[in-house]
Amino acid sequence: MNTNNRRSITTALLFSITLLAASQTGNAQQAGNTTQPSSSFDEIKQVKTGILDIGYAEVGPANGQPVILVHGWPYDMHRYTTVSALLAARGYRVLIPYLRGYGTTRFLQASTPRNGQQAALAGDLIDCMDALHIDQAILGGFDWDARTVDIVAALRPERVKALVSVSGYLIGSQQANQKPLSPKAEQSWWYQFYFATGRGQQGYEANRRDFNKLIWQTASPKWHFDEAEYERSAASFDNPGPVAIVIHNYRWRLGLVKGEARYDAWEKKLAAGPAITVPTVTLEGDANGAPHPDPAVYAARFKGKYSNHFRKGTWKKPSAG
């Protein structure tokens, strides 16, 4: 499997989710449906939680195995147009929510903190599942929301049938982030330090479309997207919400701002690096320009059925089963 950009990751997700579901149910979903992948979502639905009005797309039969795919920064739900259609053709019910502040997802109250800490994003996903009456789902995510699905799998495993996480185990903590990295590794996080400044916040606000396009180009250097493809997602960045949430996310990671007290208990557990016990496939591409850990570093975090698909072949964790 050669996942060298964000588009080919969709094929990897399809393979991984189908494989995981088959291993859990004893039979694979039917693959003979001739439905062709769609390049857009015809309808954006809305569901309210305690703090958000979440926009989401839904494809596939209503009685199918739920699969929830969550995007990261600076992307949106349209990164899953291809894989969601392929999964729907195989009988899955696929839901793709907008991250808080993106697209049609809105805060219900203007006074709600524009919090980007990891536990808040994971809480949003669980709240969304509750609002949609989904007790358990297969979860898939990349970038920020690979971390989100990791957290839900670690802290609420009963809600996760199986997990697909691009770049593996991304759960972190403010304490761990205090440790300096090598100069080369620090260089790859340049935007994190930029966002820590007032100049960075103003610069991102003024240039968010150009800034996000630069991240697309540097994070996936072999992904030759066209302007129309970028603009389809870029419309999701034009809300007031994303800038404040992005700035808070990166400042929180460095310990420069506080999170919300409601998430303190979760963050304490996450700081200990909790194991993930649900069946999991992790993915890594051969041209990932974004900061990411070596698969060997996080392998021991996965205690259940687990495999990692990497550029040099399929690397599997030594396991007794």
Residue pairs with C-beta under 8 A, 6 or more apart in sequence:
1 12
1 15
1 283
1 309
1 314
2 8
2 285
2 286
2 311
3 9
3 11
3 12
3 166
3 283
3 284
3 285
3 286
3 309
3 311
4 220
4 222
4 223
4 285
4 286
4 287
4 311
5 220
5 222
5 223
5 285
5 287
6 75
6 79
6 142
6 216
6 219
6 220
6 223
7 82
7 223
7 225
8 285
9 142
9 166
9 283
9 285
10 79
10 80
10 82
10 83
10 86
11 82
11 83
12 283
12 309
13 69
13 80
13 83
13 140
13 164
13 166
13 283
14 83
14 86
14 87
16 140
16 164
16 281
16 283
16 309
17 67
17 87
17 92
17 138
17 140
17 162
17 164
18 28
18 29
18 31
18 87
18 90
19 281
20 138
20 161
20 162
20 163
20 164
20 279
20 281
21 28
21 29
21 65
21 92
21 138
21 161
21 162
22 28
22 29
23 162
23 279
23 305
24 161
24 162
24 279
25 65
29 65
29 90
29 91
29 92
30 90
30 91
31 89
31 90
33 89
33 90
33 91
34 89
35 85
35 88
35 89
36 85
37 81
37 82
37 85
37 86
38 59
38 81
38 82
38 84
38 85
39 81
39 82
40 78
40 81
40 232
41 57
41 59
41 77
41 78
41 81
41 96
43 57
43 58
44 55
44 56
44 57
44 103
44 104
45 55
45 56
45 57
45 58
46 53
46 54
46 55
46 56
46 104
47 53
47 54
47 56
47 128
47 131
47 132
48 54
48 108
48 131
49 124
49 127
49 128
49 130
49 131
50 108
50 127
51 107
51 108
51 109
51 112
51 127
52 100
52 105
52 106
52 107
52 108
52 124
52 127
53 104
53 105
53 106
53 107
53 108
54 97
54 98
54 105
54 124
54 128
54 131
55 97
55 98
55 103
55 104
55 105
56 77
56 95
56 96
56 97
56 98
56 128
57 77
57 84
57 95
57 96
58 93
58 94
58 95
58 96
59 84
59 85
59 87
59 88
59 94
60 84
60 87
60 88
60 91
60 92
60 93
60 94
61 88
61 91
61 93
62 93
63 93
64 88
64 91
64 92
64 93
64 94
65 91
65 92
65 93
65 138
65 161
66 92
66 93
66 94
66 95
66 134
66 136
66 137
66 138
67 87
67 92
67 93
67 94
67 95
67 137
67 138
67 139
67 140
68 94
68 95
68 96
68 97
68 125
68 128
68 129
68 134
68 137
68 138
68 139
68 140
69 77
69 80
69 83
69 84
69 94
69 95
69 96
69 139
69 140
69 141
70 96
70 97
70 99
70 125
70 139
70 140
70 141
70 145
70 148
70 149
71 77
71 79
71 80
71 96
71 98
71 99
71 102
71 141
71 142
71 143
71 144
71 145
72 99
72 141
72 142
72 143
72 144
72 145
72 146
73 99
73 143
73 144
73 215
73 242
73 246
73 249
74 208
74 211
74 212
74 215
74 216
74 237
74 242
74 246
75 142
75 143
75 216
75 233
76 98
76 99
76 102
76 103
76 233
76 236
76 237
77 96
77 97
77 98
77 103
77 236
78 229
78 232
78 233
78 236
79 142
79 233
80 94
80 96
84 94
84 96
87 94
88 94
92 138
95 132
95 134
95 137
97 105
97 124
97 125
97 128
98 104
98 105
98 236
99 105
99 121
99 124
99 144
99 145
99 245
100 107
100 120
100 121
100 124
100 241
100 245
101 107
101 114
101 239
101 240
101 241
101 242
101 244
101 245
102 236
102 237
102 239
102 241
102 242
103 235
103 236
103 239
105 241
106 239
106 241
107 114
107 241
113 248
113 260
114 241
114 244
114 245
114 248
115 245
115 248
115 252
115 259
115 260
116 244
116 245
116 246
116 247
116 248
116 249
116 250
116 252
117 248
117 249
117 252
117 259
117 260
117 263
117 267
118 147
118 148
118 151
118 171
118 172
118 267
118 270
119 151
119 259
119 263
119 266
119 267
119 270
120 259
120 260
120 263
121 144
121 145
121 147
121 148
121 151
122 148
122 151
122 152
122 155
122 266
123 263
123 266
124 148
125 139
125 145
125 148
125 149
125 152
126 152
126 156
126 159
129 135
129 137
129 159
135 159
136 158
136 159
136 160
136 161
137 159
137 160
137 161
138 160
138 161
138 162
138 163
138 164
139 149
139 152
139 153
139 160
139 162
139 163
139 164
140 149
140 163
140 164
140 165
141 147
141 148
141 149
141 150
141 164
141 165
141 166
142 165
142 166
142 167
143 166
143 167
143 219
143 290
144 249
146 165
146 166
146 167
146 168
146 170
147 170
147 171
147 172
149 160
149 163
149 164
149 165
150 163
150 165
150 169
150 170
150 171
150 276
151 171
151 266
151 270
152 159
152 160
153 160
153 163
153 276
153 277
153 278
153 280
154 171
154 269
154 270
154 274
154 275
154 276
155 266
155 269
155 270
155 274
157 276
157 277
157 278
160 278
161 278
161 279
162 278
162 279
162 280
162 281
163 276
163 278
163 279
163 280
163 281
164 280
164 281
164 282
164 283
165 280
165 281
165 282
165 283
166 282
166 283
166 284
167 282
167 283
167 284
167 288
167 290
167 292
167 293
168 282
168 284
168 292
168 293
168 295
168 298
168 308
169 276
169 282
169 293
169 298
169 301
169 302
170 293
171 270
171 273
171 274
172 253
172 270
173 267
173 270
173 271
174 252
174 253
174 254
174 255
174 267
174 271
175 271
176 271
177 253
177 254
177 255
178 255
180 186
181 189
185 291
188 290
188 291
189 291
191 200
191 215
191 250
192 250
192 253
192 254
193 200
194 200
194 203
194 204
195 201
195 204
195 246
195 247
195 250
195 251
196 250
196 251
196 254
196 256
200 247
201 243
201 247
203 211
204 211
204 243
204 246
204 247
205 243
208 237
208 238
208 242
208 243
209 234
209 237
212 234
212 237
213 230
213 234
216 223
216 225
216 230
218 289
218 290
219 288
219 289
219 290
220 285
220 287
220 288
220 289
220 290
221 287
221 289
222 287
236 242
248 257
251 257
252 258
252 259
259 267
273 301
275 301
275 302
275 303
276 301
276 302
276 303
276 304
277 303
277 304
278 304
279 304
279 305
279 306
280 302
280 304
280 305
280 306
281 306
281 307
281 308
281 309
282 295
282 298
282 302
282 306
282 307
282 308
282 309
283 308
283 309
284 292
284 295
284 308
284 309
284 310
284 311
285 311
286 311
286 312
295 308
295 310
295 315
296 315
299 306
299 308
299 317
300 317
302 317
305 319
305 321
306 316
306 317
306 319
307 314
307 315
307 316
307 317
308 314
308 315
308 316
308 317
309 315
